[in-house]
Amino acid sequence: MRAIFVQIKCKMGEAYRVAQVAADEIEELSELYSTSGQYDLLAKFYLSAEQDTGLFVTERVQTLPGVADTYTLIAFNAFVGG
């Protein structure tokens, strides 16, 4: 499994609706946060090694009703504080 983070910009007034639909429909979703700034939501997904990241984002995230734009980050390592 590998983690990707997707920043999601929503159409005006749609952030909470987009968040609810994503939480209900995308099983790869691990965490979802509302954020301030250029993007409205920050989503963490865990994809299997054989899943195509670009295809996942374009078909499963960008097609959610109310999504205007996305920005994808691929994570390499997780560091945990002690």
Residue pairs with C-beta under 8 A, 6 or more apart in sequence:
1 46
1 47
1 48
1 49
2 46
2 47
2 49
2 74
2 75
3 30
3 44
3 45
3 46
3 47
3 75
3 78
4 44
4 45
4 47
4 53
4 56
4 57
4 72
4 73
4 74
4 75
5 42
5 43
5 44
5 45
5 72
5 73
5 75
6 42
6 43
6 45
6 57
6 61
6 70
6 71
6 72
6 73
7 35
7 38
7 39
7 41
7 42
7 43
7 70
7 71
7 72
7 73
8 18
8 39
8 40
8 41
8 42
8 43
8 61
8 67
8 69
8 70
9 38
9 39
9 40
9 67
9 68
9 69
9 70
9 71
10 18
10 40
10 41
10 66
10 67
10 68
11 66
11 67
11 68
14 65
14 66
15 34
15 40
15 41
15 66
16 34
17 65
17 66
18 40
18 41
18 64
18 65
18 66
18 67
19 32
19 34
19 41
21 64
21 65
21 66
22 29
22 32
22 41
22 43
22 61
22 64
23 29
23 32
25 64
26 45
26 60
26 61
28 45
28 46
28 47
28 51
28 56
28 60
29 43
29 44
29 45
30 44
30 45
30 46
31 43
31 44
32 41
32 42
32 43
32 44
33 41
33 42
33 43
34 40
34 41
35 41
35 42
39 69
39 71
43 61
45 56
47 53
47 56
53 72
53 74
57 70
57 72
61 67
61 70
62 70
